Amino acid sequence: MLFNGCDYGSAFTTVYTQGEDWVITPEKGAVIILANTSLGVDVYLRRYSDQFYLTAFADSTKIYRTIGEVKQEAERIFVETYGTNPLNYSHMEQMVMQGDPAIRIFPADKADYAVKVDEVSLGTIDGSPLSAISETLKLSFVVRNLGIVNRDSLDFKIERKLPDGTMISFDPVRTASISRSDTLTFSVPNFLVDAAGENQFTISVNTDQSVPEMTFANNSITYTEFIPLSGTINLYPTDFGIVNQKDIKLVAQAPGKLTENRTLILQLDTTINFNSTFRKEIRTTTSGLVEWPVSLSAGNDSTTYYWRSRYQEPKGGETDAWSTSSFSFIPNSGNGWTQRWKTSWIKANWKTSS
């Protein structure tokens, strides 16, 4: 830490100074302080500090040097720039370092890419709930550069282990240089894959080691995510769709190749909370589609309806959450899409950001 002030670095008396406290206090404070041991004038302290920062951080060739070397170089330039008059020179000489001058401010001379498990997420491309029948998965992960910037591009590679032990290896992908950190995404094909259960994704960066690094030990991680079997799917009316007839059929589906009949619960209401007196419900058994004839007798023109479906008895790995959709009744209208109420907008925004 560099301090500008009078006597802050005065460690040569019996008085216990704040500067000493910063260095000596165990597990806290600073490893080094740089401060004036006597009287300091603001203009000269500012000159010294500016030159120290320029030497330490503006020149990439010095960024991995020791702090003692940086101090020597900064003071040489300081004297060359401002001269050796007594005030300049005394301020330079009175800036005392308390700590080990061999410590490096930034101990890196190469890039150092790193990935962490807690900075990985798995979702879907369109923001729909993650399930085994999602056609494409969106794998997102953060790559950090803990070292110096290297302008060369680098590659990353994804490998996937399915619940049955099958390994899927994808071709490496080239990405632009990463200065500090970047979030990368990879589209994982999931069509006709037995994905239900624990899935492991191995993420490796700079796999060909084309970019020199301080260490390659933090370049690869394995991320595990449980992918559930799908819940029910609402097919018609489409979400936020428009219907122009009062008598319609709600169509829901129990997806996948079912080997037995399943009981689905469907509900229809004019409120998103499904707690109005209009609410309707059916429970029906199917091996695929459910068609529910309903009459939109509540309300008048341009009424928004909410409907949802789910399994009555979810199996292991299946979600017990409702699949919820909404649509609007607008007589004498064509096909279209609408969001008429704040609740519809909140629902759509939640879907997009989830």
N, C-alpha and C positions, 0 to 999 in steps of 0.2 A: 504494500500500500504506500502511495506517495502522498505525504501531507505537506500542505503549505501553511506555515504559521511559525510564530516565534517559539523557540526553545522546545519544540515538540520532540526533537531527536536528541535532546541533551541527556545522555546516559552516563555522564561522568561526574555526577554529584551523588550525595546521599539521598536525594529526593527521588521517590519512585514515580516515574513519569507515565503518561498515558501511552507513549510509544513503547516503553518497556512492557507495559501491561498487554498491549496487542500481541507482542511476540511471546511472552512467557506463559500466559494463561494456557493451561493444558486443553487440547482438543478444541480450542476456539481461537478467534482472532486471526492473525496473519503469520505467514512463515517469514516474511521480511517486511520491514518498514524503511522508508527513505524519507528523512525529514531534516529540517534545519536545527542546528544545535544552539543557535543564538538568535539575535534579532534578525528579522526578515522583512524586507520591503516588498510590497505586493507586486510591483512591476517586475522586479528581478526574479521573484519566485515564479511568476507566470512565465517569464522567458525560459527559466530552467525547466519547468514542467513541460512546456510546449516542445522543447528540444528533446527531452527524454521520451515523450510519447511518439514523436516523429521517428526517432531512432529505433524505438522498440517495435513499433507496429506499422509504420508506413513503408519500410523497406523489407520486402519478403526474404531477402538474403540474410537478414539478421534475426528473423523471427524465432529461430531455434537456438540462438546463442544464449550463453549464461547471462544472468542479470548483471554480473560484475563487468562482463565485456560490453554490454549495452551501456552501462553507466560510464565507463571509460570513453567510449566512442561519443556518447552524447555530450560529455563535458569537453572533449576535444573540439567538437563542432561549436559548442557554446562559446568557448574562448575565441575561436576563429571568427565567429560571427559578431560578437559584442565587445571584444577587446579585453584587455587585462587591467582596466581601471579598478581601483580598490573595491568598489561596490560589486562589480561583476565578479571579480575573482573571489572575494570573500563569500559571496553567496554560493559559488561553485564549491569552494573548499568546505563550507559548513554543512553541505548536504551529506549526512552520514548514513550509511546503510547498516542497519541492525539485522543480521541474519547471514545465511550462507551465500556468498557471492557466486558459488558454483551452480546454484539452482537455475534452471531454465524457465523463463516465463511461459514459453510454449514449447514443450519438449518434443517437437515433431519436425522431421525433415522429409516426410513422405505423407501421402494420403493414408487414411485408415478407415475403411468402410465397415459399418457395423449394422446388424439387424437384431431386433429384440422380439421375443415372443409376444410380449404385452403390447406391441405396436403393430399387430397383425389382426385383420378382421376378415370375415367371410360373409358375403351377402349375395344378392342377385342383381343382375344388370338393371332391371326395371323397378327395383325397390319392393317387389312382392315378397311375401314370407319365404324364407329359406326352407326347401323341402327336397326330398329325393327325386321329385319329378321336375324340378327346375331345370330347364334346358341348358342354361349357362350360369355358372357361378362367377362372382366377382371377388377375387382375392386381392386385398389391399394391404400394403405393408410400407413401413417407413424405413428408408435407408439413410443413415447418418454418416457424415465424414468427420471423424474425430481428429484428423490430421490436417495437413495443408492442402490447398486446392490443386488438383491436377486437371488440366483442361481436356484430357483424353476421355473418350466415351468408355463405358464399361458394360459388361453383360450381366444378366441374371438368369437363373434357371430354376424351374419349378418341377418338382416330382411329387406324385400323389400315390398314397397307399390306401386302397379301398378297404372296407371292413372285412372282406373275405381274404385279404392279403395280396390281392392283385396290385402290381406296381405299374404306374403309368408315368412315363418320362416325356416331358415336353421339350421342344427345341429351345435353345438359349435365345434370349431377346436382348438386343443392343439398346442401350439408353444413353442419353446425354450425360455429360459430366455433372457430378453432384458436388457443389461447393460446401454446403453445410448440411442440409437435409432435404429430402424430397419424398413424397408419397407416390409410390408406383402401384399400378393395378395390372392384373392379369386375368383375362377371361378364360375360365376353366370349362371346357366342354363337359356337359353332364347328361347328354341325351343317350338313352339306352345303356346307362351305367347303373349297377347295383350299388347305389350310394347310401342307402339307409344305414345309419350306425356311425361308429367312430371313423373319421377320415383324417389321415395325416398328410400334411403338406410340408415338404422340405424346400426351403427357400435358400438359395445360395447366390451370392453376388461376387462379381469379379472372378468367375470360375476359371477363366483361362489365365488369371494372374497377369494380364497384360498391363495393368496399372500397378507399379511398385507400391507396396504398403509397409507400414511399420510392423504389422502382424496380419496374418490371414486367419487367425484363430476365431475371430468374431464375425466371419463372413457367412456362416451357415447356421440355420435354426430349423427345428421341426415344430410345426404348429398343429394342434389337434382340435378338431371341431366335430361335434355330434350333429349329423344331418338327419332330421326326423322324416318319417314317412309323411306324405302330404295329408292335410286335412281336406275338407270338401272344397269344391270349386263352384262358384256362382257363374253360370254361363249366360243367362238371359233373364231380364234385360241387362245389358252391359252397364258397368259402373258409370254413373253420371249420364246415362243415356236418356233418350226421350221416347215415350210411347204416346200414341194418339188414340188408343182404344181403352175403354174402361174394363173390358173383359180380356184378360191376358193370361198367359201361363208363365209362372216362374220356373226356370229350369236350372237344376243343380246337378252336380256330378260327384260320384265317389270315384276318384281317378285310379288309374292303374288296372292291372289284370286281376280282378277279384275272383277268388276261388269259392267265395261264399257270399250270401246276401248280407247286407249291412243296413242298419236302421239309421236314417238321417232325420234330424230335427230342422224344420224350416219355420222362420217367423217373419211376419210383415207388419210394419207399423208406419205411422206418420211422424214419429219422433226418433231421433238417433238413440235415445235411451230405452226404446221399446217398452214404454210404461204407460201408453195412452189406452183409453177404452176401446180404441179401434183395433188394437193388436190382434193378429190372427196367428195360429200355429198349427202345423201338422207334423206327424211322425209317420214315416213311411219306410218300408223295407225295399231295397233294390240291389241289383248287382251292377249297376251302372248309373243311368240317368233317373232323375226324379222330375216329373212335370206336375206342377201344382196350379190348377185353374183358380184364379182369384178375380174378384170384382172390386175395382177401385171406387167404392161407393162413398168414401169419406172425402170431404172437401170439394172444391169446385175446380175451375180452370187453374192450371199451373200449380199443382200440388206435388210436393216432393215426398217420395216414399223411401223407406229404408227396409232392407231385407237381409237376412243372414241365415247361415246354415252351419251345421257341424254334425259330427258323429254322436249318436246317443251314448255309445260305449267305445271310446277310443282304445285302440290296441297299443301295445308297447311300442314306443317310438313315434306314435302319431300325436299330433297336437290336439289339445282339447279346446283350443280357441275358436271363436266364431269367425267364419268368413263373411264379412259384411260388405254390402254394396248399397248403392242408392240409385234412384232414377226419378224422372219427373214426368207427370202426366200433363201433356199440352195438346188439347183437341185440335184437329185440323192442321197438325204440323207434320213436317217431314222428319227424316232421320237426323240426328244431331247429338249434341253434347251440351250439358249445362250444369252450372253450379249456382244454385239460387239462394242458398242460405249460408250463414257463417259456419254452421255445423258441417256442411258439405265441404267448404273450403278447408276447415281444420282437418277433416278426414283426409282430403287429398294431400294436404301439406304434410301430414304425418306419414302417409304412405311414401311420399317422395323422399323424406329425410330419414326414414327408418333404415 
